[in-house]
Amino acid sequence: MVGKTVVSDDEDEVEMEDDEREAVDGDGVDVEDRRDDDDEEEDEEGQDEYEKDGFIVDDIDEEEQDEEEERADSDEERQKKKKRKKRESEKNYVLDEDDYELLEDNNITGFHRPKESKKFKRLKKAQRDAEEHSGFSDEEEFDGSGKSGRTAEEKLKRSLFGDDEGAPLEDIAEEEEQPEEEDGDIGEEDEMADFIVDEEEVDEHGAPVRRRKPNKKKSRQAPGVSSSALQEAHEIFGDVDELLQLRKQGLDSGEWKERRLEDEFEPIVLSEKYMTEKDDRIREIDVPERMQISEESTGPPPTDEVSTEEESHWIYNQLMAGMVPLFGKRGAGTPEERRDLLLNRDDITRFLELSHVQKLDLPFIAMYRKEECLSLLKDPEQPEADDEDQDRSERSPRLKWHKVLWAIQDLDRKWLLLQKRKSALQLYYNKRFEEECRRIYDETRLSLNQQLFESIIKSLKAAETEREVDDVDSKFNLHFPPGEAGVDEGQYKRPKRKSQYSICSKAGLWMVASKFGYSSEQFGLQISLEKMRMDELEDAKETPEEMASNFTCAMFESPQAVLKGARHMAAVEISCEPCVRKHVRSIFMENAVVSTSPTPDGNVAIDSFHQFAEVKWLRDKPLIKFEDAQWLLIQKAEEEKLLQVTIKLPEKVLDKLISDSNDYYLSDGVSKSAQLWNDQRKLILQDAIFSFLLPSMEKEARSLLTSRAKNWLLWNMGRFCGTKFL
């Protein structure tokens, strides 16, 4: 029968006593061995000496020489024996178990605990017990005739399996296979267990109840650990078996598996080793990691054909408009160069399908899907392969940049961000308009707000750039300012800065502003040629001052103040109209010029060898001529207050813009009241153009020049590094 060997408490104590007895016996044997060795040495020394007893008569000289030689040999052998015995005694020297523990507690090295084989330990004990009961050892097993009482085979058998008179092997095996539950009954109780005597318990019949002794497990001390340290650890941590059981239960439950990494490691360590939940999600999704990170900000790209066609058309228009520097030093290139690029819009559509639907990365597409977008793989700066007869060995190696593909990917990201922003703004506009409708009870104001809201949503859907979306957002915030909703619901009203437009609107001057003629939306559609002028503008019969006198109040006491406030409202509405801003922006970006002049400090600091010498004097340089990073030098010199920079429209272009605005905003009436109303309209246009539109366009031009210069610098630095390390 094969089973788990269980050791009882009595047997453990017997083992410990036997071990101690063996250690003591071993020490005694060592001492006796050393004494026997000394006696043997003295006997050998005595035997080597020559005694004259008169029995043998020999030659004195020869005998003296032989004795000297024998004495020298015996001395050398004696010294060797002593050294060998000393080494063996030092090697086999055994200390007590307490001495070994004391050395280990004091961290003393240089000693080795003797290794004992634990196999058949109980069999060896049984053998020693049998030898003790027999009363003689192997050396003493001689009979009276001088013959050995046991043969060599019997001695070997006895040394391996013990004496037949000892305990049978089966009994020893059965003792080792006793169940562990008997340890509590067999083991002895603690010495202080009977110190306090409890009353004897009896059952319901009066018979004494036998109390089962507690199952005490004798702690087995690990080698190298003192009993005091083990006891201290037990007092601190408790029972080790209970801890292991609790950990096993925690591992079986899913809670430990979910939070074990977060409990055992710091968050920075988990992020460095890519062991966070985000990293696990990235590994589970079979998509390139850079695409997953990009989709976190842009959202999932649309995969339907309509959205893909719309995006490809937008990207093609952006490339043809020169928004991306594809021609190196020439920046976006001339319109003729952009037309000669010969990009196929169908290739852009297929590229978007490979990227959005199949989730293929750009290098993979350029290497293994090039046949699906061949027109996008051409480098605008590299000439066509018309000189194929040229020796290939003479050609310098070139790095394929795939500029067009990278530009399309950048524009794809901008498109997705634009669509995401437009969707978010539309949700916000709907919510904000509903709140505004609940707050206003005037039917005229409600109908006007409804028309404004519909035009804003229409403009938002038609917006194709970030600038146009900003224009729509500014118009919505003008007519539906934030911060007004929620006041009636018990929320606290946060302090805000009131604009002149909001003050005039609350005073009711929006009704006067609506009498000036065309609304800002109608004016924008006419000036941008999106809608032709069909009907003539009818002027009011009364003069502007007579109209304004009906709207005087405590804040606007005179008709002139009322007209001034109404003109301000009309000018702000025109400047915030998306159609008007788009028209003025196109004119400004194509015709605006940049001029620089040194300040007094710059006139002294900038000489012919200064880094700003080339931009010290610029006179009417067009915006479209800034193809390199020259604008960055101008911007740096302006920040250091060494240059004064002006961006403006030429006089001819500005006069044409004003005349076109007058044609579409003024009436054709010739009466005196019509002339007075036209004078008010001219003031409105002048205020809108010079106070709002042109300063806003100048800021946009500065931002555009900075973006183009940085993109050009980035492309050229990449080209330089590519040719340098190729």
C-alpha positions in Angstrom: 0.0 0.0 0.0 1.4 3.3 -1.1 0.3 6.4 0.7 1.4 9.6 2.3 3.8 9.1 5.1 2.6 10.9 8.2 4.8 11.3 11.2 3.4 11.4 14.7 4.5 13.6 17.6 6.0 10.7 19.5 7.9 9.5 16.6 9.2 13.0 16.0 10.4 13.3 19.6 12.0 9.9 19.3 13.7 11.0 16.2 15.0 14.1 17.9 16.3 12.1 20.9 17.9 9.7 18.5 19.5 12.5 16.6 20.8 14.0 19.8 22.0 10.6 21.0 23.8 10.1 17.7 25.4 13.5 17.9 26.6 12.8 21.4 27.7 9.3 20.5 29.4 10.7 17.5 31.3 13.2 19.7 32.3 10.4 22.0 33.4 8.2 19.2 35.5 11.0 17.9 37.2 11.4 21.2 37.8 7.7 21.6 39.2 7.5 18.1 41.6 10.3 18.9 42.7 8.4 22.1 43.1 5.2 20.2 45.2 7.0 17.5 47.5 8.4 20.2 47.9 5.0 21.8 48.6 3.5 18.4 51.2 6.1 17.8 52.8 5.4 21.2 52.8 1.7 20.5 54.3 2.2 17.1 57.0 4.4 18.7 57.6 1.8 21.3 57.8 -1.0 18.8 60.3 0.9 16.7 62.7 1.1 19.7 65.2 -1.7 20.0 65.4 -3.7 23.2 68.5 -5.6 24.1 67.4 -8.7 25.9 70.5 -10.8 25.2 68.6 -13.3 23.0 70.0 -12.2 19.6 73.6 -11.3 19.1 74.2 -9.2 15.9 76.7 -6.9 14.3 76.5 -3.6 16.1 77.5 -1.3 13.2 75.1 -2.8 10.7 72.3 -2.9 13.1 72.8 0.8 14.0 72.6 1.8 10.3 69.5 -0.2 9.7 67.9 1.3 12.8 68.7 4.8 11.6 67.1 4.2 8.2 64.1 2.5 9.7 63.7 5.3 12.1 63.8 8.0 9.4 61.2 6.1 7.3 58.9 5.6 10.3 59.2 9.3 11.2 58.1 10.3 7.7 55.2 7.9 7.7 54.2 9.0 11.1 54.0 12.6 10.1 51.9 11.7 7.0 49.5 9.7 9.1 49.1 12.5 11.6 48.4 15.1 8.9 45.9 12.7 7.2 44.1 12.0 10.4 44.0 15.6 11.3 42.4 16.5 7.9 39.9 13.7 8.3 39.0 14.7 11.8 38.6 18.3 10.8 36.5 17.3 7.8 34.3 14.9 9.7 34.0 16.9 12.8 30.3 17.2 13.9 28.8 19.8 16.2 25.6 19.7 18.1 22.4 21.0 16.5 22.2 23.9 18.9 25.8 25.0 18.0 24.8 24.9 14.3 21.8 27.1 15.0 23.9 29.5 17.1 26.4 29.9 14.2 23.6 30.5 11.7 21.9 33.1 13.9 25.2 35.0 14.1 25.7 34.8 10.3 29.0 32.9 10.7 30.2 31.2 7.6 32.9 28.6 6.9 31.1 25.5 8.3 29.0 22.9 6.6 26.2 21.0 8.2 26.6 17.3 7.7 24.1 15.9 5.2 22.2 12.8 6.2 20.3 10.7 3.8 16.6 10.7 4.8 16.0 7.5 2.9 15.2 4.5 5.0 15.7 6.5 8.2 13.4 4.4 10.2 15.0 1.3 8.9 18.4 2.5 10.1 16.9 3.3 13.5 15.4 -0.1 13.7 18.9 -1.6 12.9 20.5 0.4 15.7 17.9 -0.7 18.2 18.5 -4.3 17.1 22.2 -3.9 17.6 21.8 -2.5 21.1 19.5 -5.4 22.1 21.9 -8.0 20.7 24.6 -6.8 23.0 27.6 -7.0 20.7 28.8 -5.4 17.5 30.3 -6.9 14.3 33.8 -6.7 15.8 32.7 -8.7 18.8 30.8 -11.4 17.0 33.4 -14.2 17.4 32.8 -17.4 19.0 35.2 -19.1 21.4 37.0 -21.0 18.6 38.1 -17.7 17.0 35.8 -18.0 13.9 33.4 -15.4 12.8 29.9 -16.0 13.9 28.4 -14.3 10.8 29.5 -14.5 7.2 30.2 -11.4 5.0 26.9 -11.9 3.2 25.0 -11.9 6.4 26.8 -8.8 7.6 25.9 -6.9 4.4 22.3 -8.1 4.7 22.2 -7.0 8.3 23.7 -3.6 7.6 21.2 -2.9 4.8 17.9 -4.4 6.1 18.5 -4.7 9.8 18.4 -7.7 12.1 15.7 -10.3 11.7 15.0 -10.0 15.4 14.1 -6.3 15.0 10.7 -4.9 14.0 9.4 -6.2 10.7 9.6 -3.9 7.7 5.9 -4.1 7.2 5.3 -2.8 10.7 7.6 0.1 10.1 5.9 1.0 6.8 2.5 0.8 8.5 3.7 3.1 11.2 4.7 5.6 8.6 1.4 5.4 6.8 -0.7 6.3 9.9 -3.2 9.1 9.2 -2.4 12.6 10.3 -5.5 12.8 12.5 -4.0 10.5 15.1 -1.3 13.0 15.9 -3.6 14.9 18.2 -4.4 11.7 20.3 -0.9 10.4 20.5 1.0 13.6 21.0 1.7 15.0 24.4 0.0 18.1 25.7 1.7 21.3 26.5 3.6 21.4 29.8 1.3 24.2 31.1 -1.9 22.6 29.8 -2.8 21.3 33.3 -1.8 24.4 35.2 -5.5 25.6 35.5 -7.9 22.8 36.4 -11.4 23.3 34.9 -14.5 21.7 36.3 -15.3 18.3 34.8 -18.1 18.5 32.2 -21.0 16.0 32.4 -23.7 15.1 29.9 -27.4 15.0 30.5 -27.2 11.6 32.2 -24.5 12.7 34.6 -21.7 10.8 32.9 -18.4 12.6 32.5 -17.8 13.9 29.0 -14.5 12.9 27.5 -13.0 16.0 25.9 -11.1 15.4 22.8 -7.6 16.7 22.9 -6.9 19.5 20.5 -5.1 18.6 17.3 -1.7 20.2 17.8 0.6 20.2 14.9 4.2 20.3 15.8 5.9 23.1 13.9 8.7 21.8 11.8 11.5 24.2 11.9 13.1 25.0 8.6 16.9 24.7 8.4 18.7 28.0 9.1 15.8 29.6 11.0 15.9 30.0 14.7 12.9 28.9 16.9 12.6 32.5 18.2 12.3 33.9 14.7 9.8 31.3 13.8 7.7 32.0 16.8 7.8 35.8 16.1 6.7 35.2 12.5 3.9 33.0 13.7 2.7 35.7 16.2 2.7 38.4 13.4 1.3 36.5 10.4 -0.6 33.7 12.1 -1.0 30.3 10.7 0.7 29.9 7.3 -1.9 27.2 6.3 -4.7 29.7 6.8 -2.9 32.3 4.7 -2.3 29.8 1.9 -6.0 28.8 2.0 -7.2 32.4 1.8 -4.9 33.1 -1.1 -6.2 30.0 -2.9 -9.8 31.2 -2.4 -8.8 34.6 -3.7 -7.2 33.1 -6.8 -10.3 31.0 -7.4 -12.5 34.1 -7.4 -12.2 36.5 -10.3 -11.7 39.6 -8.1 -8.0 38.8 -7.3 -7.2 38.2 -11.0 -8.7 41.6 -12.0 -6.9 43.7 -9.4 -3.7 41.8 -8.6 -1.5 43.8 -11.0 -2.8 47.2 -9.7 -2.3 46.1 -6.1 1.2 44.8 -6.6 2.7 47.4 -8.9 2.7 51.1 -9.3 0.8 52.7 -12.2 3.9 54.1 -13.7 5.5 50.6 -13.8 2.5 49.1 -15.4 2.5 51.8 -18.1 6.2 51.4 -18.8 5.8 47.6 -19.2 2.6 48.0 -21.3 0.5 46.1 -18.7 -2.4 48.5 -18.3 -6.0 47.8 -19.4 -5.5 50.1 -22.4 -2.6 48.0 -23.6 -4.7 44.9 -23.2 -7.4 46.3 -25.4 -4.9 47.4 -28.0 -3.5 43.9 -28.1 -6.9 42.3 -28.4 -7.8 44.5 -31.5 -6.0 43.4 -34.6 -5.3 46.9 -35.9 -2.0 48.9 -36.0 -1.5 50.7 -32.7 -1.0 54.1 -34.3 -4.4 53.8 -36.0 -6.1 53.0 -32.7 -4.4 55.9 -31.0 -5.5 58.2 -33.8 -9.1 57.0 -33.7 -9.3 57.9 -30.0 -9.2 61.6 -30.9 -10.9 61.5 -34.3 -13.5 58.8 -33.6 -14.2 55.8 -35.9 -14.0 56.7 -39.6 -17.1 56.3 -41.7 -17.0 53.4 -44.1 -20.0 54.1 -46.3 -19.5 55.1 -49.9 -21.2 58.5 -49.6 -18.9 59.7 -46.8 -15.8 58.3 -48.6 -16.7 60.1 -51.8 -17.3 63.4 -50.0 -14.0 63.1 -48.1 -12.1 62.3 -51.2 -13.5 65.3 -53.0 -12.6 67.6 -50.1 -9.0 66.2 -50.0 -8.6 66.7 -53.7 -9.7 70.3 -53.4 -7.4 71.0 -50.6 -4.4 69.6 -52.5 -5.3 71.6 -55.6 -5.7 74.7 -53.5 -2.1 74.5 -52.2 -2.9 73.9 -48.6 -0.1 71.4 -48.2 3.6 72.1 -49.2 4.4 69.4 -51.7 7.0 71.1 -53.7 9.8 71.6 -51.2 11.4 75.0 -51.6 8.6 76.2 -53.7 6.1 75.4 -50.9 2.7 74.7 -52.3 3.8 75.5 -55.8 2.2 77.6 -58.5 -1.3 76.8 -59.8 0.2 75.5 -63.0 2.5 73.0 -61.1 -0.5 71.9 -59.0 -2.5 71.2 -62.1 0.4 69.3 -63.6 0.5 67.0 -60.6 -2.3 64.9 -62.2 -3.7 63.4 -59.1 -6.5 60.9 -59.7 -9.5 61.4 -57.3 -10.4 57.7 -57.7 -7.0 56.8 -56.3 -7.7 58.9 -53.2 -11.0 57.1 -52.8 -9.3 53.7 -53.0 -6.7 54.8 -50.5 -9.4 55.9 -48.0 -11.1 52.5 -48.4 -7.8 50.7 -47.7 -7.2 52.8 -44.7 -10.7 53.0 -43.2 -12.2 49.6 -44.1 -9.3 47.2 -44.3 -7.3 49.1 -41.6 -4.0 49.0 -43.6 -1.2 51.3 -42.6 0.4 53.8 -45.1 3.8 52.0 -45.5 2.0 48.7 -46.2 -0.2 50.4 -48.8 2.8 52.0 -50.5 4.7 48.7 -50.6 2.0 46.0 -51.3 -1.0 47.9 -52.6 0.7 50.4 -54.9 -1.2 49.2 -58.0 -4.4 50.5 -56.5 -3.2 54.2 -56.1 -0.4 54.7 -58.6 -0.9 58.4 -59.1 -0.4 59.0 -55.4 3.1 57.5 -55.4 4.7 60.2 -57.6 7.1 62.6 -56.0 6.3 66.2 -57.2 10.0 67.2 -56.9 11.5 64.2 -58.7 11.5 64.5 -62.6 9.8 61.9 -64.7 11.9 58.9 -65.8 12.4 60.3 -69.3 16.2 59.8 -69.2 16.1 56.0 -68.8 19.1 55.6 -71.0 21.2 57.1 -68.3 23.5 54.7 -66.6 21.9 53.5 -63.3 25.2 53.3 -61.6 25.7 57.1 -62.1 22.4 57.9 -60.4 22.5 58.8 -56.7 20.3 56.8 -54.4 17.0 58.5 -53.6 14.6 57.9 -50.7 11.0 57.4 -51.6 9.1 59.9 -49.4 5.5 59.2 -50.6 4.7 62.9 -49.9 1.3 62.7 -51.4 0.3 59.7 -49.4 1.4 61.3 -46.1 -0.3 64.6 -47.1 -3.5 62.7 -47.8 -3.3 60.9 -44.4 -2.8 64.3 -42.7 -5.8 65.7 -44.5 -7.9 62.6 -43.7 -7.2 63.3 -40.0 -8.2 66.9 -40.4 -11.4 65.9 -42.1 -12.4 63.4 -39.4 -11.7 66.0 -36.7 -13.8 68.5 -38.7 -16.7 66.2 -39.0 -16.5 65.3 -35.3 -16.6 69.0 -34.3 -19.5 69.7 -36.6 -21.5 66.9 -35.1 -20.8 68.0 -31.6 -21.7 71.7 -32.4 -25.0 70.6 -34.0 -26.1 68.8 -30.9 -25.1 71.8 -28.8 -27.0 74.2 -31.0 -30.2 72.2 -30.9 -30.1 72.0 -27.1 -29.2 75.7 -26.8 -32.0 76.8 -29.2 -34.6 74.8 -27.2 -33.6 76.5 -24.0 -33.7 79.9 -25.7 -37.2 79.2 -27.0 -38.5 78.3 -23.5 -37.1 81.6 -22.2 -38.6 84.0 -24.8 -42.3 84.7 -25.1 -42.3 87.3 -27.9 -43.7 85.8 -31.1 -41.7 88.2 -33.3 -38.5 87.4 -31.6 -39.3 83.7 -31.7 -39.8 83.8 -35.5 -36.6 85.8 -36.0 -34.7 83.3 -33.9 -36.2 80.4 -35.9 -34.9 81.9 -39.1 -31.5 82.6 -37.6 -31.2 79.0 -36.3 -32.1 77.5 -39.7 -29.5 79.6 -41.5 -26.9 78.7 -38.9 -27.5 74.9 -39.3 -27.4 75.3 -43.0 -24.1 77.1 -42.9 -22.7 74.6 -40.5 -23.4 71.7 -42.8 -21.8 73.6 -45.7 -18.7 74.5 -43.8 -15.6 72.8 -45.3 -12.7 74.2 -43.2 -12.0 75.0 -39.6 -12.2 78.7 -40.3 -15.7 78.4 -41.7 -16.8 76.4 -38.7 -15.4 79.1 -36.5 -17.5 81.7 -38.4 -20.7 79.7 -37.9 -19.9 79.3 -34.2 -19.3 83.0 -33.8 -22.6 83.8 -35.4 -24.5 81.4 -33.2 -22.8 82.7 -30.0 -23.7 86.3 -31.1 -27.5 85.6 -31.4 -27.7 82.9 -28.7 -25.1 83.9 -26.1 -24.1 81.2 -23.6 -24.8 81.6 -19.9 -28.4 82.7 -20.1 -29.9 79.2 -19.9 -30.6 77.6 -16.5 -31.2 80.9 -14.6 -34.9 80.1 -14.3 -34.2 76.6 -13.0 -32.6 77.8 -9.8 -29.0 77.7 -10.9 -26.6 80.4 -9.9 -25.8 83.0 -12.6 -22.1 83.4 -13.0 -20.7 86.9 -13.6 -19.7 87.6 -17.2 -18.5 90.4 -19.3 -21.4 92.1 -21.2 -20.7 93.2 -24.8 -22.1 96.3 -26.4 -24.1 94.2 -28.7 -25.9 92.4 -25.9 -26.6 95.7 -24.2 -28.1 97.1 -27.3 -30.1 93.9 -27.9 -31.6 93.9 -24.4 -32.6 97.6 -24.9 -34.7 96.6 -27.9 -32.5 98.2 -30.6 -32.6 95.0 -32.7 -35.9 96.3 -34.1 -34.2 99.5 -35.3 -31.3 97.5 -36.8 -33.8 95.4 -38.8 -35.1 98.6 -40.5 -31.8 99.5 -42.2 -32.5 97.2 -45.1 -31.1 93.8 -46.0 -30.2 91.5 -43.2 -26.7 90.3 -42.8 -27.5 86.9 -44.4 -29.1 88.4 -47.4 -26.2 90.8 -47.9 -23.7 87.9 -47.6 -25.5 85.8 -50.2 -25.6 88.7 -52.7 -21.9 89.8 -52.2 -20.7 86.3 -52.6 -22.8 85.9 -55.8 -24.7 82.9 -54.3 -28.0 84.7 -54.8 -28.8 87.4 -57.3 -30.6 90.6 -56.3 -34.1 90.1 -57.4 -36.2 92.9 -55.8 -35.4 96.5 -55.0 -34.9 97.6 -51.5 -37.7 99.8 -50.2 -36.8 102.6 -47.9 -39.0 103.7 -45.0 -41.0 106.9 -45.4 -39.8 108.4 -42.2 -36.3 109.5 -41.5 -33.8 107.5 -39.4 -34.0 110.0 -36.5 -37.8 109.9 -36.4 -37.6 106.1 -36.3 -35.0 106.2 -33.5 -37.0 108.6 -31.4 -39.6 105.9 -30.8 -36.9 103.6 -29.1 -35.3 106.1 -26.7 -34.8 104.8 -23.1 -32.8 105.5 -20.0 -29.6 104.1 -21.5 -30.1 105.6 -25.0 -31.7 108.9 -24.3 -31.3 110.6 -27.7 -32.1 109.4 -31.3 -28.5 109.7 -32.3 -27.5 107.3 -29.4 -30.2 104.9 -30.6 -28.9 105.1 -34.2 -25.4 104.6 -33.1 -26.3 101.5 -31.1 -28.4 100.1 -34.0 -25.5 100.7 -36.4 -23.2 98.8 -34.1 -25.5 95.9 -34.0 -25.9 95.8 -37.8 -22.1 96.0 -38.3 -21.4 93.2 -35.8 -24.0 91.0 -37.5 -22.4 91.6 -40.9 -18.9 90.9 -39.6 -20.1 87.6 -38.1 -21.9 86.4 -41.2 -20.2 83.3 -42.6 -20.8 84.2 -46.2 -19.4 87.7 -45.8 -16.3 86.5 -44.0 -15.7 83.8 -46.6 -15.8 86.4 -49.4 -13.6 88.9 -47.6 -11.1 86.1 -46.6 -10.6 84.9 -50.2 -9.9 88.5 -51.3 -7.6 89.2 -48.4 -5.5 86.0 -48.7 -5.0 86.5 -52.4 -4.2 90.3 -52.5 -2.8 91.2 -49.0 0.8 92.5 -48.8 3.3 92.5 -46.0 5.6 95.5 -45.2 8.3 95.8 -42.6 10.2 98.7 -41.2 12.8 98.8 -38.4 12.1 100.4 -35.0 14.6 102.8 -33.5 16.2 99.9 -31.7 16.1 97.7 -34.8 17.7 100.4 -36.9 20.7 100.4 -34.6 20.9 96.7 -34.0 20.3 95.3 -37.5 23.3 95.8 -39.8 24.2 94.2 -43.1 25.5 91.1 -41.3 22.6 90.6 -38.9 20.2 87.6 -39.3 17.3 90.0 -39.8 19.1 92.0 -42.5 17.1 90.4 -45.3 13.8 91.3 -43.7 14.7 94.7 -42.4 13.0 96.5 -45.3 10.1 94.8 -47.0 7.7 96.8 -49.2 4.3 95.3 -50.2 5.4 91.6 -50.5 2.3 89.5 -51.3 1.3 86.7 -49.0 1.4 84.1 -51.7 5.1 84.8 -52.2 6.1 83.6 -48.8 7.1 80.1 -49.8 9.9 79.4 -47.3 10.6 80.1 -43.6 11.2 83.9 -44.1 8.0 84.7 -42.1 9.5 83.0 -39.0 12.4 85.5 -39.1 9.9 88.4 -39.4 7.9 87.1 -36.5 11.0 86.7 -34.3 12.2 90.2 -35.1 8.7 91.6 -34.2 8.7 89.7 -30.9 12.1 91.3 -30.1 10.7 94.7 -31.0 13.2 95.3 -33.8 10.6 95.4 -36.7 7.2 96.8 -37.3 5.0 94.6 -39.5 1.9 95.6 -41.3 -0.4 93.3 -43.3 -3.0 95.1 -45.4 -4.9 95.2 -48.6 -3.7 97.4 -51.4 -5.7 100.6 -51.9 -7.2 99.5 -55.2 -8.5 96.2 -53.9 -9.8 97.8 -50.7 -11.7 100.5 -52.7 -13.2 97.8 -55.0 -14.4 95.8 -51.9 -16.0 98.9 -50.4 -17.7 99.8 -53.7 -19.0 96.2 -54.2 -20.4 96.3 -50.7 -22.2 99.6 -51.3 -23.7 98.2 -54.5 -25.2 95.3 -52.8 -26.2 97.0 -49.5 -27.5 100.5 -50.5 -30.8 101.2 -52.1 -31.3 102.9 -55.4 -33.8 105.5 -54.1 -33.3 109.2 -54.8 -35.6 110.7 -52.2 -34.3 112.6 -49.2 -35.2 109.9 -46.7 -33.6 107.3 -49.0 -30.3 109.3 -49.0 -30.4 109.6 -45.2 -30.9 105.8 -44.9 -28.1 105.2 -47.3 -25.8 107.4 -45.2 -26.6 105.2 -42.2 -25.9 102.1 -44.3 -22.5 103.5 -45.5 -21.5 104.0 -41.9 -22.5 100.4 -41.1 -20.4 99.0 -43.9 -17.4 101.2 -43.0 -17.6 100.1 -39.3 -18.0 96.4 -40.3 -15.0 96.4 -42.7 -12.5 98.5 -40.9 -13.4 97.7 -37.3 -14.1 94.0 -37.5 -13.4 92.2 -40.8 -9.9 93.5 -41.7 -8.4 93.1 -38.2 -9.8 89.6 -38.0 -8.4 88.8 -41.5 -5.0 90.1 -40.5 -4.9 87.7 -37.5 -5.8 84.8 -39.8 -3.1 85.8 -42.3 -0.5 85.7 -39.6 -1.6 82.3 -38.4 -1.6 81.0 -42.0 1.9 82.3 -42.7 3.2 80.7 -39.5 1.6 77.4 -40.3 3.0 77.3 -43.8 6.5 78.3 -42.7 6.6 75.6 -40.0 5.3 73.0 -42.5 8.0 74.0 -45.0 10.7 73.8 -42.4 9.5 70.4 -41.2 9.5 68.9 -44.7 12.9 70.3 -45.6 14.5 69.1 -42.3 13.1 65.7 -43.0 14.5 65.8 -46.5 17.9 66.9 -45.2 18.0 64.1 -42.6 17.0 61.6 -45.2 19.7 62.5 -47.7 22.3 62.9 -44.9 21.9 59.4 -43.3 20.9 57.5 -46.5 
